[in-house]
Amino acid sequence: MKTSLRFAILLVSSFVVSGCYHEKYQNALERVDTLLSKDMIDSAYHEFNRIEYNKINDEDVQAYYYLINTRLDYMRYVPISSLKNLEKSISYYRENSNDKKLAEAYFYKGAILIDQNKYKGAALALKKAEYYNTNDNNIELQYKISEKFSFLNEQICDYKTALSYSHKNLNLGLTTKNTNWIVYAMGNLAVEYYGLKKIDSCQFYLTSCIPYLNKVPKKDRAFFYLNIGYIYSKYDKASAKQYLAKALEIAPLPNTYNALATLQYEEGNKTEAIKLWEKALQAATNVQKKRYMGVLADIYASEGDYKKAYLWSIKRADLVDEAYSNKQREDIKQLQNKFDFEMQSIQYREHIKLYWTIFILAVILSLLIIVSFYYKYNKVKLKNIESNLLINISKRQIEKLQKSDESNLKEVTMLKEEVSQMNSKRQESLYHGHMLFEEIQNGGNIAKWTKRDFIHFIEYYKLHDLPFINHLTKDYEDLSPRYMFFSILEHMKKNEEEIENIMCISRSSLRSIRTRVKQRALLFEDKKGAAKNAIDCKTKD
């Protein structure tokens, strides 16, 4: 009897203690949450560090702890590499139908994925945050979600969608009389109107937010000064330099260095401009590096230094491409629209299957890309060896002539000039061909191409598939560069619609070209057969 009583007392005590701990840490986390909502980040950090995580056994409090921890790190600009703990919060809140905290958890997931340049995943997470927040109608969270959507759509150049979210935020700011929200919304609107080439509207919102910049946190002020400086650079270079200098005083942003470098180059200060672009490259993302390296390649090419231009273009091509193609941008736009339409009808488990499928395909695609890069690298290496043979032979002839007799000095000089010209022409042709190939791969067309452009493209494509170019040269009767280009597009697995867009032709013209190419092949076969018959007749005679 006494044993049973002791056990009952112990059991009740454990429940009481557990309940006390739950209430204690729940209240502590709520205090941290409140402090963060008031932007009292240091006080929130101090309060949070007093919480003894190892004593939290309750699943609800653990989920809340992970959410607050993520929010605190994000607001303190601490790099977040893993979403593991936040995913635990999401899983718990989804299973327990806590829409308020689920919306917030999805928001921070989307915000972190944006920082990691994973825009497709970010769009999906933010759409879920937007959906779950409609049930709770948290105005502060609604503002933050719209702000992230504005930024996300700016990155994929969908300025119209970004504009709609920024106008929402401006209305929220005016309704709540929140000056901070108003300033950020006007800053975003200026960027978006500039992207839409509506300069008057851009200038209006830009000048409207300048008087309030002192109320913006210092770290964010650098972005405002950068945007103001960049837009002023189009018509007031002196003011542009002042605002860009202010931006650099706060934070060394790569885009600020890029804007200053552009101004210096336009004023003829090439050396200073290149130094600034090199500084920009040090802290830039791969997307930014590709843009800056492209600028440097164009500068060297315009000055006739094709060797450096080609080197920069190759470095640029070797970067992992984080930039979004037109199709990928369209995918992100469609994803946002599709989610709005389907969210109420699609079950979460179906989404999980989709995510796993995308993940597996992404892994497979990554492996294929790695193998493809390795294969292309070896092909380029082999082609370089082949193309250097002629130059090496000429150099050996120069050495022999130099050793044999001084009377050969004129011939030696001529051979040296030939070698120099071959090097220069090869570098120039490879550079132009590479840039044209990149242009076509990124959705460009041949509307302004000349005959020399087709030849440069074909010369560069030899590095990708020399046997195919040899096949076009040997097995077709006088195939023109334009027709060879058409055959290469088909060999690159471009469909009819893509070829029509690239070559700026109609479907009937496309079929006509295909017929003529086939006729060239048949004509070659006929001539080859006729030559063989003639040889056979002579043999019989």
C-alpha positions as a Python dict, from the first residue, in 0.01 Angstrom:
ca = {
    (1, 'M'): (0, 0, 0),
    (2, 'K'): (278, 242, 96),
    (3, 'T'): (471, 149, -219),
    (4, 'S'): (170, 225, -439),
    (5, 'L'): (118, 557, -260),
    (6, 'R'): (481, 655, -311),
    (7, 'F'): (459, 565, -680),
    (8, 'A'): (142, 773, -722),
    (9, 'I'): (304, 1071, -546),
    (10, 'L'): (615, 1037, -765),
    (11, 'L'): (404, 1019, -1081),
    (12, 'V'): (200, 1327, -989),
    (13, 'S'): (518, 1517, -896),
    (14, 'S'): (677, 1436, -1233),
    (15, 'F'): (370, 1571, -1414),
    (16, 'V'): (374, 1888, -1204),
    (17, 'V'): (748, 1943, -1265),
    (18, 'S'): (705, 1875, -1637),
    (19, 'G'): (415, 2119, -1653),
    (20, 'C'): (621, 2383, -1474),
    (21, 'Y'): (913, 2343, -1716),
    (22, 'H'): (671, 2363, -2012),
    (23, 'E'): (517, 2685, -1887),
    (24, 'K'): (854, 2832, -1788),
    (25, 'Y'): (1022, 2783, -2126),
    (26, 'Q'): (705, 2859, -2323),
    (27, 'N'): (682, 3196, -2147),
    (28, 'A'): (1055, 3262, -2201),
    (29, 'L'): (1025, 3194, -2575),
    (30, 'E'): (720, 3419, -2599),
    (31, 'R'): (920, 3700, -2436),
    (32, 'V'): (1199, 3652, -2693),
    (33, 'D'): (937, 3650, -2971),
    (34, 'T'): (792, 3979, -2847),
    (35, 'L'): (1136, 4142, -2825),
    (36, 'L'): (1215, 4038, -3182),
    (37, 'S'): (885, 4185, -3303),
    (38, 'K'): (997, 4515, -3146),
    (39, 'D'): (1341, 4488, -3320),
    (40, 'M'): (1510, 4462, -2977),
    (41, 'I'): (1750, 4204, -3110),
    (42, 'D'): (2026, 4231, -2847),
    (43, 'S'): (1779, 4196, -2560),
    (44, 'A'): (1615, 3901, -2736),
    (45, 'Y'): (1954, 3734, -2785),
    (46, 'H'): (2041, 3778, -2416),
    (47, 'E'): (1703, 3637, -2306),
    (48, 'F'): (1726, 3345, -2547),
    (49, 'N'): (2069, 3238, -2421),
    (50, 'R'): (1925, 3199, -2070),
    (51, 'I'): (1695, 2919, -2187),
    (52, 'E'): (1830, 2573, -2097),
    (53, 'Y'): (1757, 2378, -2414),
    (54, 'N'): (1871, 2042, -2270),
    (55, 'K'): (1585, 2058, -2015),
    (56, 'I'): (1315, 2099, -2281),
    (57, 'N'): (1135, 1766, -2328),
    (58, 'D'): (803, 1889, -2456),
    (59, 'E'): (767, 1856, -2838),
    (60, 'D'): (558, 2173, -2867),
    (61, 'V'): (820, 2382, -2682),
    (62, 'Q'): (1102, 2223, -2886),
    (63, 'A'): (929, 2319, -3214),
    (64, 'Y'): (884, 2676, -3085),
    (65, 'Y'): (1248, 2684, -2971),
    (66, 'Y'): (1375, 2586, -3319),
    (67, 'L'): (1152, 2849, -3483),
    (68, 'I'): (1267, 3129, -3251),
    (69, 'N'): (1629, 3021, -3287),
    (70, 'T'): (1599, 3045, -3666),
    (71, 'R'): (1426, 3382, -3648),
    (72, 'L'): (1692, 3519, -3412),
    (73, 'D'): (1981, 3399, -3630),
    (74, 'Y'): (1818, 3542, -3942),
    (75, 'M'): (1761, 3883, -3783),
    (76, 'R'): (2120, 3885, -3651),
    (77, 'Y'): (2250, 3810, -4006),
    (78, 'V'): (2402, 3481, -3889),
    (79, 'P'): (2461, 3253, -4194),
    (80, 'I'): (2219, 2958, -4180),
    (81, 'S'): (2347, 2654, -4369),
    (82, 'S'): (2103, 2390, -4248),
    (83, 'L'): (1723, 2388, -4234),
    (84, 'K'): (1710, 2061, -4037),
    (85, 'N'): (1573, 2207, -3711),
    (86, 'L'): (1333, 2443, -3888),
    (87, 'E'): (1196, 2145, -4085),
    (88, 'K'): (1120, 1978, -3748),
    (89, 'S'): (914, 2282, -3650),
    (90, 'I'): (733, 2277, -3985),
    (91, 'S'): (656, 1907, -3951),
    (92, 'Y'): (521, 1951, -3597),
    (93, 'Y'): (306, 2256, -3676),
    (94, 'R'): (167, 2093, -3989),
    (95, 'E'): (69, 1776, -3801),
    (96, 'N'): (-93, 1982, -3524),
    (97, 'S'): (-264, 2232, -3759),
    (98, 'N'): (-96, 2537, -3605),
    (99, 'D'): (-136, 2765, -3908),
    (100, 'K'): (2, 3076, -3736),
    (101, 'K'): (342, 2929, -3653),
    (102, 'L'): (346, 2715, -3969),
    (103, 'A'): (315, 3032, -4183),
    (104, 'E'): (603, 3192, -3993),
    (105, 'A'): (821, 2881, -4024),
    (106, 'Y'): (759, 2863, -4400),
    (107, 'F'): (843, 3235, -4430),
    (108, 'Y'): (1187, 3189, -4273),
    (109, 'K'): (1248, 2882, -4485),
    (110, 'G'): (1174, 3088, -4798),
    (111, 'A'): (1388, 3380, -4678),
    (112, 'I'): (1687, 3152, -4609),
    (113, 'L'): (1653, 2978, -4948),
    (114, 'I'): (1654, 3320, -5118),
    (115, 'D'): (1985, 3398, -4942),
    (116, 'Q'): (2115, 3067, -5082),
    (117, 'N'): (1997, 3159, -5437),
    (118, 'K'): (1755, 2864, -5438),
    (119, 'Y'): (1471, 3066, -5583),
    (120, 'K'): (1242, 2784, -5689),
    (121, 'G'): (1236, 2631, -5340),
    (122, 'A'): (1202, 2980, -5193),
    (123, 'A'): (898, 3059, -5410),
    (124, 'L'): (727, 2738, -5298),
    (125, 'A'): (798, 2801, -4927),
    (126, 'L'): (679, 3162, -4947),
    (127, 'K'): (361, 3058, -5129),
    (128, 'K'): (286, 2817, -4843),
    (129, 'A'): (356, 3094, -4590),
    (130, 'E'): (118, 3321, -4780),
    (131, 'Y'): (-149, 3049, -4789),
    (132, 'Y'): (-134, 2959, -4418),
    (133, 'N'): (-116, 3325, -4316),
    (134, 'T'): (-452, 3396, -4483),
    (135, 'N'): (-614, 3196, -4203),
    (136, 'D'): (-442, 3400, -3931),
    (137, 'N'): (-411, 3737, -4112),
    (138, 'N'): (-89, 3840, -3935),
    (139, 'I'): (-26, 4185, -4095),
    (140, 'E'): (343, 4197, -3997),
    (141, 'L'): (407, 3856, -4151),
    (142, 'Q'): (200, 3951, -4456),
    (143, 'Y'): (430, 4251, -4507),
    (144, 'K'): (745, 4039, -4473),
    (145, 'I'): (615, 3773, -4716),
    (146, 'S'): (524, 4037, -4977),
    (147, 'E'): (866, 4202, -4939),
    (148, 'K'): (1043, 3871, -5006),
    (149, 'F'): (818, 3805, -5306),
    (150, 'S'): (911, 4151, -5442),
    (151, 'F'): (1280, 4069, -5412),
    (152, 'L'): (1240, 3717, -5554),
    (153, 'N'): (1051, 3837, -5862),
    (154, 'E'): (1304, 4115, -5917),
    (155, 'Q'): (1577, 3849, -5934),
    (156, 'I'): (1396, 3662, -6212),
    (157, 'C'): (1314, 3993, -6391),
    (158, 'D'): (938, 3954, -6337),
    (159, 'Y'): (901, 4320, -6244),
    (160, 'K'): (522, 4330, -6293),
    (161, 'T'): (462, 4064, -6026),
    (162, 'A'): (722, 4230, -5799),
    (163, 'L'): (542, 4561, -5847),
    (164, 'S'): (209, 4418, -5730),
    (165, 'Y'): (366, 4294, -5405),
    (166, 'S'): (546, 4626, -5343),
    (167, 'H'): (223, 4821, -5392),
    (168, 'K'): (58, 4587, -5138),
    (169, 'N'): (332, 4671, -4890),
    (170, 'L'): (306, 5043, -4956),
    (171, 'N'): (-66, 5024, -4878),
    (172, 'L'): (6, 4823, -4562),
    (173, 'G'): (261, 5084, -4455),
    (174, 'L'): (22, 5373, -4518),
    (175, 'T'): (-265, 5191, -4340),
    (176, 'T'): (-58, 5113, -4030),
    (177, 'K'): (139, 5442, -4053),
    (178, 'N'): (463, 5242, -4037),
    (179, 'T'): (734, 5471, -4184),
    (180, 'N'): (985, 5188, -4210),
    (181, 'W'): (752, 4979, -4426),
    (182, 'I'): (673, 5279, -4645),
    (183, 'V'): (1043, 5352, -4711),
    (184, 'Y'): (1126, 4992, -4802),
    (185, 'A'): (821, 4967, -5027),
    (186, 'M'): (914, 5289, -5210),
    (187, 'G'): (1273, 5167, -5252),
    (188, 'N'): (1147, 4843, -5407),
    (189, 'L'): (902, 5030, -5632),
    (190, 'A'): (1188, 5247, -5763),
    (191, 'V'): (1389, 4937, -5859),
    (192, 'E'): (1088, 4769, -6023),
    (193, 'Y'): (981, 5073, -6225),
    (194, 'Y'): (1341, 5107, -6341),
    (195, 'G'): (1332, 4743, -6453),
    (196, 'L'): (1013, 4822, -6648),
    (197, 'K'): (1192, 5125, -6803),
    (198, 'K'): (942, 5367, -6644),
    (199, 'I'): (1208, 5617, -6538),
    (200, 'D'): (971, 5896, -6425),
    (201, 'S'): (796, 5665, -6177),
    (202, 'C'): (1133, 5529, -6066),
    (203, 'Q'): (1265, 5880, -5991),
    (204, 'F'): (945, 5973, -5807),
    (205, 'Y'): (968, 5684, -5559),
    (206, 'L'): (1345, 5719, -5532),
    (207, 'T'): (1338, 6085, -5435),
    (208, 'S'): (1039, 6022, -5207),
    (209, 'C'): (1228, 5774, -4989),
    (210, 'I'): (1559, 5970, -4960),
    (211, 'P'): (1445, 6197, -4670),
    (212, 'Y'): (1357, 5890, -4458),
    (213, 'L'): (1679, 5689, -4504),
    (214, 'N'): (1808, 5782, -4158),
    (215, 'K'): (1524, 5573, -4012),
    (216, 'V'): (1641, 5265, -4203),
    (217, 'P'): (1883, 5026, -4021),
    (218, 'K'): (2242, 5107, -4117),
    (219, 'K'): (2314, 4767, -4278),
    (220, 'D'): (2018, 4807, -4512),
    (221, 'R'): (2103, 5168, -4591),
    (222, 'A'): (2390, 5049, -4815),
    (223, 'F'): (2140, 4887, -5054),
    (224, 'F'): (1934, 5205, -5075),
    (225, 'Y'): (2241, 5417, -5151),
    (226, 'L'): (2353, 5162, -5411),
    (227, 'N'): (2016, 5173, -5592),
    (228, 'I'): (2006, 5553, -5579),
    (229, 'G'): (2364, 5579, -5708),
    (230, 'Y'): (2302, 5330, -5986),
    (231, 'I'): (1993, 5513, -6114),
    (232, 'Y'): (2159, 5857, -6083),
    (233, 'S'): (2454, 5723, -6288),
    (234, 'K'): (2234, 5744, -6598),
    (235, 'Y'): (2194, 6122, -6581),
    (236, 'D'): (2389, 6272, -6285),
    (237, 'K'): (2729, 6104, -6249),
    (238, 'A'): (2857, 6336, -5974),
    (239, 'S'): (2559, 6259, -5746),
    (240, 'A'): (2587, 5891, -5838),
    (241, 'K'): (2947, 5878, -5713),
    (242, 'Q'): (2849, 6043, -5384),
    (243, 'Y'): (2573, 5790, -5310),
    (244, 'L'): (2790, 5494, -5417),
    (245, 'A'): (3070, 5616, -5190),
    (246, 'K'): (2820, 5631, -4902),
    (247, 'A'): (2716, 5275, -4979),
    (248, 'L'): (3079, 5155, -4966),
    (249, 'E'): (3133, 5326, -4630),
    (250, 'I'): (2861, 5104, -4485),
    (251, 'A'): (2928, 4774, -4665),
    (252, 'P'): (3157, 4661, -4953),
    (253, 'L'): (2879, 4530, -5180),
    (254, 'P'): (2995, 4380, -5514),
    (255, 'N'): (2726, 4567, -5709),
    (256, 'T'): (2851, 4897, -5564),
    (257, 'Y'): (3203, 4827, -5693),
    (258, 'N'): (3051, 4731, -6029),
    (259, 'A'): (2855, 5057, -6054),
    (260, 'L'): (3166, 5264, -5967),
    (261, 'A'): (3378, 5064, -6212),
    (262, 'T'): (3128, 5134, -6489),
    (263, 'L'): (3142, 5508, -6416),
    (264, 'Q'): (3525, 5505, -6416),
    (265, 'Y'): (3537, 5316, -6746),
    (266, 'E'): (3289, 5554, -6910),
    (267, 'E'): (3516, 5843, -6804),
    (268, 'G'): (3818, 5671, -6965),
    (269, 'N'): (3982, 5548, -6642),
    (270, 'K'): (4030, 5190, -6761),
    (271, 'T'): (4296, 5087, -6504),
    (272, 'E'): (4090, 5212, -6207),
    (273, 'A'): (3776, 5049, -6349),
    (274, 'I'): (3947, 4709, -6380),
    (275, 'K'): (4072, 4736, -6018),
    (276, 'L'): (3716, 4800, -5900),
    (277, 'W'): (3580, 4503, -6099),
    (278, 'E'): (3849, 4282, -5946),
    (279, 'K'): (3735, 4396, -5598),
    (280, 'A'): (3376, 4319, -5696),
    (281, 'L'): (3477, 3966, -5801),
    (282, 'Q'): (3628, 3894, -5458),
    (283, 'A'): (3293, 3910, -5277),
    (284, 'A'): (3055, 3834, -5563),
    (285, 'T'): (2822, 3538, -5606),
    (286, 'N'): (2863, 3317, -5913),
    (287, 'V'): (2576, 3501, -6083),
    (288, 'Q'): (2752, 3836, -6027),
    (289, 'K'): (3093, 3693, -6125),
    (290, 'K'): (2956, 3573, -6460),
    (291, 'R'): (2824, 3923, -6529),
    (292, 'Y'): (3147, 4102, -6431),
    (293, 'M'): (3369, 3855, -6619),
    (294, 'G'): (3153, 3905, -6927),
    (295, 'V'): (3209, 4282, -6900),
    (296, 'L'): (3587, 4234, -6871),
    (297, 'A'): (3589, 3998, -7171),
    (298, 'D'): (3396, 4254, -7380),
    (299, 'I'): (3635, 4535, -7278),
    (300, 'Y'): (3945, 4340, -7380),
    (301, 'A'): (3779, 4228, -7704),
    (302, 'S'): (3685, 4585, -7796),
    (303, 'E'): (4051, 4683, -7752),
    (304, 'G'): (4177, 4395, -7968),
    (305, 'D'): (4331, 4196, -7681),
    (306, 'Y'): (4156, 3872, -7777),
    (307, 'K'): (4386, 3654, -7569),
    (308, 'K'): (4269, 3812, -7240),
    (309, 'A'): (3913, 3834, -7370),
    (310, 'Y'): (3912, 3462, -7446),
    (311, 'L'): (4063, 3377, -7105),
    (312, 'W'): (3793, 3577, -6923),
    (313, 'S'): (3517, 3420, -7132),
    (314, 'I'): (3650, 3069, -7052),
    (315, 'K'): (3668, 3152, -6677),
    (316, 'R'): (3313, 3277, -6701),
    (317, 'A'): (3195, 2958, -6873),
    (318, 'D'): (3365, 2741, -6606),
    (319, 'L'): (3157, 2891, -6324),
    (320, 'V'): (2863, 2691, -6192),
    (321, 'D'): (2571, 2863, -6358),
    (322, 'E'): (2335, 2989, -6091),
    (323, 'A'): (2176, 3236, -6326),
    (324, 'Y'): (1825, 3161, -6434),
    (325, 'S'): (1744, 3113, -6802),
    (326, 'N'): (1423, 3250, -6952),
    (327, 'K'): (1264, 2905, -6918),
    (328, 'Q'): (1366, 2874, -6553),
    (329, 'R'): (1232, 3223, -6481),
    (330, 'E'): (907, 3128, -6648),
    (331, 'D'): (901, 2809, -6437),
    (332, 'I'): (922, 3017, -6117),
    (333, 'K'): (646, 3251, -6233),
    (334, 'Q'): (425, 2955, -6328),
    (335, 'L'): (501, 2787, -5996),
    (336, 'Q'): (363, 3088, -5805),
    (337, 'N'): (47, 3100, -6018),
    (338, 'K'): (-2, 2724, -6008),
    (339, 'F'): (24, 2713, -5630),
    (340, 'D'): (-247, 2976, -5591),
    (341, 'F'): (-475, 2763, -5809),
    (342, 'E'): (-399, 2417, -5671),
    (343, 'M'): (-317, 2464, -5302),
    (344, 'Q'): (-668, 2388, -5180),
    (345, 'S'): (-696, 2067, -5385),
    (346, 'I'): (-350, 1908, -5357),
    (347, 'Q'): (-267, 1703, -5047),
    (348, 'Y'): (63, 1753, -4871),
    (349, 'R'): (173, 1392, -4925),
    (350, 'E'): (152, 1440, -5300),
    (351, 'H'): (384, 1737, -5263),
    (352, 'I'): (633, 1523, -5069),
    (353, 'K'): (645, 1273, -5359),
    (354, 'L'): (701, 1558, -5601),
    (355, 'Y'): (983, 1703, -5391),
    (356, 'W'): (1161, 1368, -5373),
    (357, 'T'): (1126, 1320, -5748),
    (358, 'I'): (1271, 1667, -5815),
    (359, 'F'): (1553, 1600, -5571),
    (360, 'I'): (1645, 1268, -5735),
    (361, 'L'): (1627, 1420, -6084),
    (362, 'A'): (1843, 1711, -5968),
    (363, 'V'): (2104, 1467, -5834),
    (364, 'I'): (2099, 1270, -6161),
    (365, 'L'): (2116, 1591, -6366),
    (366, 'S'): (2408, 1716, -6157),
    (367, 'L'): (2596, 1393, -6220),
    (368, 'L'): (2527, 1418, -6594),
    (369, 'I'): (2649, 1778, -6599),
    (370, 'I'): (2971, 1681, -6420),
    (371, 'V'): (3034, 1396, -6667),
    (372, 'S'): (2951, 1628, -6959),
    (373, 'F'): (3193, 1897, -6839),
    (374, 'Y'): (3467, 1637, -6797),
    (375, 'Y'): (3404, 1504, -7149),
    (376, 'K'): (3400, 1853, -7306),
    (377, 'Y'): (3717, 1949, -7121),
    (378, 'N'): (3904, 1654, -7271),
    (379, 'K'): (3767, 1733, -7620),
    (380, 'V'): (3884, 2094, -7592),
    (381, 'K'): (4224, 1975, -7475),
    (382, 'L'): (4255, 1738, -7775),
    (383, 'K'): (4147, 2011, -8018),
    (384, 'N'): (4403, 2253, -7876),
    (385, 'I'): (4673, 1992, -7935),
    (386, 'E'): (4559, 1951, -8298),
    (387, 'S'): (4539, 2323, -8366),
    (388, 'N'): (4888, 2382, -8217),
    (389, 'L'): (5054, 2129, -8453),
    (390, 'L'): (5073, 2376, -8743),
    (391, 'I'): (5221, 2645, -8520),
    (392, 'N'): (5481, 2402, -8378),
    (393, 'I'): (5580, 2287, -8729),
    (394, 'S'): (5632, 2649, -8835),
    (395, 'K'): (5844, 2713, -8524),
    (396, 'R'): (6065, 2413, -8605),
    (397, 'Q'): (6111, 2541, -8961),
    (398, 'I'): (6218, 2877, -8816),
    (399, 'E'): (6477, 2706, -8594),
    (400, 'K'): (6620, 2506, -8891),
    (401, 'L'): (6643, 2814, -9111),
    (402, 'Q'): (6811, 3015, -8834),
    (403, 'K'): (7074, 2745, -8790),
    (404, 'S'): (7138, 2686, -9162),
    (405, 'D'): (7220, 3028, -9305),
    (406, 'E'): (7187, 3400, -9236),
    (407, 'S'): (7058, 3443, -9594),
    (408, 'N'): (6732, 3287, -9480),
    (409, 'L'): (6660, 3584, -9248),
    (410, 'K'): (6377, 3714, -9466),
    (411, 'E'): (6206, 3372, -9477),
    (412, 'V'): (6248, 3335, -9098),
    (413, 'T'): (6086, 3676, -9044),
    (414, 'M'): (5796, 3582, -9271),
    (415, 'L'): (5740, 3252, -9086),
    (416, 'K'): (5742, 3433, -8750),
    (417, 'E'): (5481, 3677, -8875),
    (418, 'E'): (5268, 3385, -8998),
    (419, 'V'): (5287, 3214, -8655),
    (420, 'S'): (5190, 3540, -8480),
    (421, 'Q'): (4898, 3594, -8719),
    (422, 'M'): (4778, 3234, -8675),
    (423, 'N'): (4781, 3273, -8296),
    (424, 'S'): (4596, 3604, -8310),
    (425, 'K'): (4334, 3487, -8563),
    (426, 'R'): (4271, 3163, -8372),
    (427, 'Q'): (4220, 3347, -8041),
    (428, 'E'): (3991, 3604, -8206),
    (429, 'S'): (3786, 3336, -8383),
    (430, 'L'): (3754, 3122, -8066),
    (431, 'Y'): (3647, 3423, -7862),
    (432, 'H'): (3381, 3537, -8109),
    (433, 'G'): (3259, 3180, -8164),
    (434, 'H'): (3232, 3116, -7790),
    (435, 'M'): (3032, 3437, -7732),
    (436, 'L'): (2795, 3352, -8022),
    (437, 'F'): (2749, 2997, -7889),
    (438, 'E'): (2664, 3134, -7541),
    (439, 'E'): (2422, 3381, -7701),
    (440, 'I'): (2233, 3100, -7882),
    (441, 'Q'): (2228, 2880, -7567),
    (442, 'N'): (2073, 3168, -7370),
    (443, 'G'): (1783, 3226, -7612),
    (444, 'G'): (1948, 3461, -7865),
    (445, 'N'): (1895, 3466, -8243),
    (446, 'I'): (2089, 3537, -8565),
    (447, 'A'): (1892, 3844, -8676),
    (448, 'K'): (2208, 4060, -8687),
    (449, 'W'): (2465, 3792, -8776),
    (450, 'T'): (2703, 3824, -9073),
    (451, 'K'): (2864, 3545, -9274),
    (452, 'R'): (3178, 3577, -9057),
    (453, 'D'): (2965, 3516, -8745),
    (454, 'F'): (2846, 3182, -8886),
    (455, 'I'): (3208, 3088, -8961),
    (456, 'H'): (3322, 3184, -8607),
    (457, 'F'): (3037, 2978, -8458),
    (458, 'I'): (3129, 2674, -8673),
    (459, 'E'): (3499, 2707, -8582),
    (460, 'Y'): (3413, 2714, -8211),
    (461, 'Y'): (3169, 2421, -8245),
    (462, 'K'): (3462, 2211, -8371),
    (463, 'L'): (3579, 2210, -8009),
    (464, 'H'): (3246, 2046, -7914),
    (465, 'D'): (3214, 1795, -8199),
    (466, 'L'): (3492, 1791, -8460),
    (467, 'P'): (3375, 1463, -8628),
    (468, 'F'): (3032, 1615, -8701),
    (469, 'I'): (3182, 1928, -8862),
    (470, 'N'): (3412, 1702, -9070),
    (471, 'H'): (3103, 1504, -9174),
    (472, 'L'): (2928, 1826, -9291),
    (473, 'T'): (3240, 1934, -9482),
    (474, 'K'): (3318, 1602, -9651),
    (475, 'D'): (2978, 1437, -9709),
    (476, 'Y'): (2781, 1736, -9842),
    (477, 'E'): (2825, 1926, -10170),
    (478, 'D'): (2933, 2288, -10099),
    (479, 'L'): (2722, 2334, -9785),
    (480, 'S'): (2702, 2708, -9701),
    (481, 'P'): (2785, 2834, -9346),
    (482, 'R'): (2414, 2914, -9291),
    (483, 'Y'): (2309, 2560, -9388),
    (484, 'M'): (2590, 2415, -9173),
    (485, 'F'): (2461, 2625, -8883),
    (486, 'F'): (2110, 2482, -8940),
    (487, 'S'): (2253, 2126, -8935),
    (488, 'I'): (2443, 2202, -8612),
    (489, 'L'): (2122, 2325, -8443),
    (490, 'E'): (1950, 1999, -8534),
    (491, 'H'): (2256, 1809, -8409),
    (492, 'M'): (2225, 2005, -8079),
    (493, 'K'): (1871, 1855, -8045),
    (494, 'K'): (1696, 2188, -8093),
    (495, 'N'): (1329, 2138, -8183),
    (496, 'E'): (1158, 2308, -8479),
    (497, 'E'): (1012, 2591, -8270),
    (498, 'E'): (1352, 2670, -8117),
    (499, 'I'): (1523, 2668, -8460),
    (500, 'E'): (1253, 2900, -8599),
    (501, 'N'): (1314, 3148, -8314),
    (502, 'I'): (1694, 3125, -8343),
    (503, 'M'): (1704, 3164, -8724),
    (504, 'C'): (1407, 3405, -8740),
    (505, 'I'): (1229, 3196, -9004),
    (506, 'S'): (884, 3047, -9059),
    (507, 'R'): (795, 2677, -9047),
    (508, 'S'): (782, 2658, -9430),
    (509, 'S'): (1127, 2818, -9461),
    (510, 'L'): (1264, 2570, -9208),
    (511, 'R'): (1135, 2275, -9412),
    (512, 'S'): (1274, 2429, -9730),
    (513, 'I'): (1621, 2459, -9575),
    (514, 'R'): (1605, 2100, -9450),
    (515, 'T'): (1516, 1981, -9804),
    (516, 'R'): (1806, 2175, -9958),
    (517, 'V'): (2052, 2032, -9705),
    (518, 'K'): (1935, 1680, -9793),
    (519, 'Q'): (1973, 1762, -10164),
    (520, 'R'): (2334, 1864, -10102),
    (521, 'A'): (2398, 1525, -9945),
    (522, 'L'): (2232, 1345, -10238),
    (523, 'L'): (2426, 1556, -10491),
    (524, 'F'): (2750, 1458, -10322),
    (525, 'E'): (2654, 1090, -10334),
    (526, 'D'): (2563, 1120, -10706),
    (527, 'K'): (2898, 1279, -10792),
    (528, 'K'): (3082, 1020, -10588),
    (529, 'G'): (2891, 742, -10771),
    (530, 'A'): (2961, 900, -11111),
    (531, 'A'): (3332, 924, -11034),
    (532, 'K'): (3339, 559, -10930),
    (533, 'N'): (3161, 453, -11253),
    (534, 'A'): (3413, 651, -11460),
    (535, 'I'): (3702, 476, -11287),
    (536, 'D'): (3536, 136, -11343),
    (537, 'C'): (3493, 210, -11716),
    (538, 'K'): (3858, 307, -11754),
    (539, 'T'): (3962, -9, -11573),
    (540, 'K'): (3758, -223, -11819),
    (541, 'D'): (3909, -45, -12121),
}
